[in-house]
Amino acid sequence: MKISKQRLVEIIEEECEMAHDPHSSYSMDGIDKEGKMAKRQLHDMEKYARELSEMLQDTTQLESWVQAKLTKAADYLKTVKHYVEYGMEEGAYDQVVPEMEPMQEPYEIDDSEMIKIMRE
């Protein structure tokens, strides 16, 4: 697959922008940027789908493995859409799940207290 110099420059610029974006890295506050990552991936898929659609004609012959990849991609996207849609209806994405509380320190007990507890 050949790529034009202009497209290569665009890709490099996009990657450099992402590298310098302070919001693109993993957050130490316990909240992942999964939504942002998903939106970026969806944007890329939308762009590639549009470009691919413009490249193809109704009479374009594709190899069977290419057709299979398109079928899988369409199925995966549809499945995720319905899963997220259902989750939103159920309120699963309304709030960020709080972090678990840290475990308490082990309770220390001496032998005499243990004997007393066992007798009770």
C-alpha positions in Angstrom: 0.0 0.0 0.0 1.4 3.3 -1.0 0.9 6.5 1.0 1.3 10.0 -0.2 3.9 12.3 1.3 1.1 14.7 2.2 -0.9 12.0 4.1 2.3 10.9 5.9 2.9 14.4 7.1 -0.7 14.6 8.3 -0.3 11.4 10.3 2.9 12.6 11.8 1.3 15.9 12.8 -1.7 14.2 14.3 0.6 11.9 16.4 2.8 14.9 17.5 -0.4 16.8 18.6 -1.5 13.8 20.6 2.0 13.4 22.2 1.9 17.1 23.3 -1.7 17.0 24.6 -1.5 17.0 28.4 -5.0 15.4 28.5 -4.1 12.4 26.4 -1.9 10.6 28.9 -3.1 8.3 31.7 -4.4 10.2 34.6 -3.1 9.5 38.1 -6.4 10.5 39.7 -7.7 7.0 39.1 -9.9 7.9 36.2 -8.9 6.5 32.8 -9.5 8.5 29.6 -11.4 5.7 28.0 -14.1 7.9 26.6 -11.6 10.2 25.0 -9.7 7.3 23.6 -12.9 5.7 22.2 -13.9 9.0 20.6 -10.5 9.3 19.0 -10.8 5.8 17.6 -14.3 6.4 16.3 -13.1 9.6 14.6 -10.3 7.7 12.9 -12.7 5.0 11.8 -15.2 7.5 10.5 -12.4 9.2 8.5 -11.0 6.0 7.1 -14.5 4.7 6.2 -15.3 8.0 4.3 -11.9 7.8 2.5 -12.4 4.1 1.6 -15.9 4.7 0.5 -14.7 7.4 -1.9 -12.0 5.0 -3.3 -14.5 2.3 -4.1 -17.0 2.1 -6.9 -20.1 -0.1 -6.9 -18.3 -2.4 -9.4 -15.0 -2.6 -7.4 -13.9 -6.2 -6.9 -12.4 -6.9 -3.5 -10.5 -9.9 -2.3 -12.5 -12.2 0.0 -10.3 -11.5 3.0 -10.9 -7.7 2.6 -14.7 -8.3 2.4 -14.4 -10.4 5.6 -12.5 -7.7 7.4 -15.2 -5.1 6.5 -17.9 -7.5 7.7 -16.2 -8.0 11.0 -15.5 -4.3 11.5 -19.1 -3.5 10.8 -20.3 -6.2 13.1 -18.0 -5.2 15.9 -19.0 -1.5 15.7 -22.7 -2.4 15.7 -22.2 -4.7 18.7 -20.4 -2.0 20.7 -23.0 0.6 19.8 -25.9 -1.5 21.0 -24.0 -2.5 24.2 -23.2 1.1 25.1 -26.7 2.2 24.1 -28.2 -0.4 26.5 -25.8 0.6 29.2 -26.8 4.3 28.9 -30.5 3.4 29.1 -29.7 1.5 32.3 -27.7 4.3 33.7 -24.4 2.4 33.7 -22.4 5.4 32.3 -24.0 8.2 34.3 -21.2 8.4 36.8 -17.6 7.4 37.4 -17.2 4.4 39.6 -15.5 5.5 42.8 -12.2 3.9 43.7 -12.3 1.1 46.2 -11.4 2.0 49.7 -7.9 0.7 50.8 -7.9 -2.3 53.0 -7.6 -1.8 56.7 -4.4 -2.8 58.5 -4.6 -6.3 59.9 -6.1 -6.4 63.3 -3.5 -7.6 65.8 -4.6 -9.6 68.8 -2.5 -11.3 71.5 -3.1 -14.9 72.7 -5.0 -13.9 75.8 -7.5 -11.9 73.8 -7.9 -14.7 71.3 -8.7 -17.2 74.1 -11.2 -14.8 75.5 -12.9 -14.3 72.1 -13.0 -18.1 71.6 -14.7 -18.7 75.0 -17.5 -16.2 74.2 
